[in-house]
Amino acid sequence: MADARRGRVAPLTESVIRSADWDGRDLSGESHHRVSLVDVDMTEASGRGAEFVECHFRDVRFNASVHEDAAFVNCAFTRCTFFDAAFTGCKLVGSVFDDCTFDLLKVEGGDWSFTALPAADLRRATFSGVRMREADLSGARCAGAVLRRVDLSGARLEKADLSRCDLRGSDLSSLDPYTAVLTGAVIDPYQAITVAAALGLDVRDG
């Protein structure tokens, strides 16, 4: 699996965990490096401070799992499900998502910079106070999603559907309103000025 637009490929792994039942497992303090996790059930798993570095998750079920201050750095997620999963203060820098589902995903704080989520269906996801600098959200389906106080500076948003998306407080400096769908999106007055300037309008007081 690769994101050709950024030249990213799945990390090279050195060991495999296959068909494991981690349902309800406490992941606190665990550390995994360059591990391939295949068909692992992590439903309702939880914990604080778990670390996964350069791991590849394939067909892993994160449903209703809760992660606090965890790290999933430079990982790849292929055909994973994140139904009702919660990530608080987590670091996912450089991770790539391919053909995953994110219904009712909740992300609060943390750093998701340089993540690749092209064409991801985020319509029922909530991101709040998250750093997503230079993330790839090109073609992402975010209609009706919540992306509040998200640092999207340098993010790729071309062909993203942001209609009815709550974007208040987010950095929209890299948004090209000509290439994204914004119908009904909720923004604050400061953002309105940013969007107007991107459209070539001359905004003046009085």
C-alpha positions as CSV (number, residue, x, y, z in Angstrom):
1,M,0.0,0.0,0.0
2,A,1.3,3.4,-0.9
3,D,0.2,7.0,-1.2
4,A,1.8,7.8,-4.5
5,R,1.2,11.5,-4.2
6,R,3.5,11.7,-1.2
7,G,5.6,8.7,-2.0
8,R,4.7,6.9,1.2
9,V,4.7,3.2,1.5
10,A,3.9,0.8,4.4
11,P,6.7,0.5,6.9
12,L,9.0,-2.5,6.7
13,T,8.1,-4.7,9.7
14,E,10.1,-7.3,11.5
15,S,7.5,-9.4,13.3
16,V,3.8,-10.4,12.9
17,I,0.9,-10.6,15.3
18,R,-1.9,-12.4,13.5
19,S,-5.6,-13.0,14.5
20,A,-5.0,-12.0,18.1
21,D,-7.9,-11.3,20.5
22,W,-7.1,-8.0,22.2
23,D,-10.7,-7.3,23.0
24,G,-10.8,-5.1,26.2
25,R,-7.0,-5.3,26.6
26,D,-5.2,-2.7,28.7
27,L,-2.5,-1.3,26.3
28,S,-1.0,1.1,28.9
29,G,2.8,1.3,28.6
30,E,3.0,-1.2,25.8
31,S,5.7,-0.6,23.1
32,H,5.7,-2.1,19.6
33,H,8.2,-1.3,16.9
34,R,8.0,-2.5,13.3
35,V,5.3,-5.0,14.0
36,S,2.7,-6.1,11.5
37,L,-0.7,-6.6,13.2
38,V,-3.1,-8.6,11.0
39,D,-6.8,-9.3,11.8
40,V,-6.3,-8.2,15.4
41,D,-9.5,-7.5,17.4
42,M,-8.8,-4.4,19.6
43,T,-12.5,-3.7,20.3
44,E,-12.8,-1.8,23.6
45,A,-9.1,-1.9,24.2
46,S,-7.9,1.1,26.2
47,G,-4.9,2.5,27.9
48,R,-2.5,5.4,28.3
49,G,0.9,5.9,26.8
50,A,1.0,2.9,24.4
51,E,3.6,3.2,21.7
52,F,3.4,1.8,18.1
53,V,6.3,2.9,15.8
54,E,6.5,2.0,12.1
55,C,3.8,-0.7,12.6
56,H,1.4,-1.9,9.9
57,F,-2.2,-2.5,11.0
58,R,-4.2,-4.6,8.5
59,D,-7.9,-5.5,9.1
60,V,-7.6,-4.4,12.7
61,R,-10.8,-3.5,14.6
62,F,-10.3,-0.5,16.8
63,N,-14.1,-0.2,17.5
64,A,-15.0,1.5,20.8
65,S,-11.3,1.5,21.8
66,V,-10.0,4.4,24.0
67,H,-6.4,5.7,23.6
68,E,-4.8,8.5,25.7
69,D,-1.4,10.0,25.2
70,A,-0.5,7.1,22.9
71,A,1.8,7.2,19.9
72,F,1.1,5.6,16.5
73,V,4.1,7.2,14.6
74,N,4.8,6.5,10.9
75,C,2.3,3.6,11.0
76,A,0.1,2.3,8.2
77,F,-3.5,1.4,8.6
78,T,-5.1,-0.7,5.9
79,R,-8.8,-1.7,6.0
80,C,-9.1,-0.9,9.7
81,T,-12.3,0.1,11.5
82,F,-12.5,2.9,14.0
83,F,-16.2,2.9,14.9
84,D,-16.7,5.0,18.1
85,A,-13.0,4.9,18.8
86,A,-11.5,7.8,20.9
87,F,-8.0,9.3,20.7
88,T,-7.1,11.9,23.2
89,G,-3.7,13.7,23.2
90,C,-2.3,11.0,20.8
91,K,0.5,11.4,18.3
92,L,0.0,9.9,14.8
93,V,2.6,11.9,12.9
94,G,3.4,10.5,9.5
95,S,0.8,7.7,9.6
96,V,-1.1,6.6,6.5
97,F,-4.7,5.4,6.3
98,D,-6.0,3.4,3.4
99,D,-9.6,2.1,2.9
100,C,-10.4,2.6,6.6
101,T,-13.8,3.5,8.2
102,F,-14.2,6.2,10.8
103,D,-17.8,6.3,11.9
104,L,-18.2,8.2,15.2
105,L,-14.4,8.5,15.6
106,K,-13.6,11.2,18.2
107,V,-10.1,12.9,18.3
108,E,-9.3,15.4,21.0
109,G,-6.0,17.2,20.9
110,G,-2.8,15.5,19.9
111,D,-0.6,15.7,16.8
112,W,-1.8,14.2,13.5
113,S,0.6,16.2,11.3
114,F,1.8,14.7,8.0
115,T,-0.9,12.0,8.2
116,A,-2.3,10.8,4.9
117,L,-6.1,10.5,4.7
118,P,-6.9,11.0,1.0
119,A,-10.5,10.3,0.1
120,A,-11.2,9.2,3.7
121,D,-14.9,9.2,4.7
122,L,-14.9,11.4,7.8
123,R,-18.5,12.5,7.6
124,R,-19.3,11.2,11.1
125,A,-16.0,12.0,12.7
126,T,-15.1,14.7,15.2
127,F,-11.6,16.3,15.4
128,S,-11.2,19.0,18.1
129,G,-8.0,20.9,19.0
130,V,-5.9,18.6,16.8
131,R,-2.7,19.6,15.0
132,M,-2.9,18.3,11.4
133,R,-0.2,20.4,9.7
134,E,0.5,19.3,6.1
135,A,-2.0,16.4,6.4
136,D,-3.3,15.0,3.2
137,L,-7.1,15.4,3.1
138,S,-7.4,15.7,-0.6
139,G,-10.7,14.2,-1.8
140,A,-11.8,13.6,1.9
141,R,-15.5,13.4,2.5
142,C,-16.1,15.6,5.5
143,A,-19.7,16.7,4.9
144,G,-21.3,17.3,8.3
145,A,-18.1,16.5,10.2
146,V,-16.6,18.5,13.0
147,L,-13.2,20.0,12.5
148,R,-13.0,22.6,15.2
149,R,-9.8,24.4,16.3
150,V,-7.8,22.2,14.0
151,D,-4.4,23.4,12.7
152,L,-4.7,22.6,9.0
153,S,-1.8,24.9,8.0
154,G,-0.2,23.4,4.8
155,A,-2.8,20.7,4.6
156,R,-3.9,19.4,1.2
157,L,-7.6,20.0,0.8
158,E,-8.2,20.0,-2.9
159,K,-11.4,18.2,-3.9
160,A,-12.3,17.8,-0.2
161,D,-16.0,17.9,0.5
162,L,-16.4,20.3,3.5
163,S,-20.1,21.0,3.0
164,R,-21.9,21.5,6.3
165,C,-18.6,20.9,8.1
166,D,-18.1,22.8,11.4
167,L,-14.7,24.4,10.8
168,R,-14.8,27.1,13.5
169,G,-11.4,28.0,14.9
170,S,-9.5,26.0,12.4
171,D,-6.5,27.3,10.4
172,L,-7.8,27.5,6.8
173,S,-4.8,29.4,5.4
174,S,-4.1,26.6,2.9
175,L,-7.7,26.2,1.7
176,D,-8.4,27.0,-1.9
177,P,-12.1,27.7,-2.0
178,Y,-12.1,27.0,-5.8
179,T,-11.1,23.4,-5.4
180,A,-13.0,22.3,-2.3
181,V,-16.8,22.0,-1.6
182,L,-17.8,24.5,1.1
183,T,-21.6,24.7,0.8
184,G,-23.2,25.2,4.2
185,A,-19.8,25.0,6.0
186,V,-19.8,26.7,9.4
187,I,-17.0,29.2,9.9
188,D,-16.2,32.2,12.2
189,P,-15.8,35.8,11.1
190,Y,-12.0,35.6,11.0
191,Q,-12.2,32.6,8.8
192,A,-14.6,34.4,6.5
193,I,-12.0,37.1,5.9
194,T,-9.4,34.4,5.1
195,V,-11.8,32.7,2.6
196,A,-12.8,36.0,1.1
197,A,-9.1,36.9,0.5
198,A,-8.5,33.5,-1.1
199,L,-11.4,34.3,-3.5
200,G,-9.6,37.6,-4.5
201,L,-12.0,39.9,-2.6
202,D,-10.7,43.2,-1.1
203,V,-12.0,43.1,2.5
204,R,-12.2,46.6,4.1
205,D,-13.7,48.2,7.2
206,G,-16.3,50.9,6.8
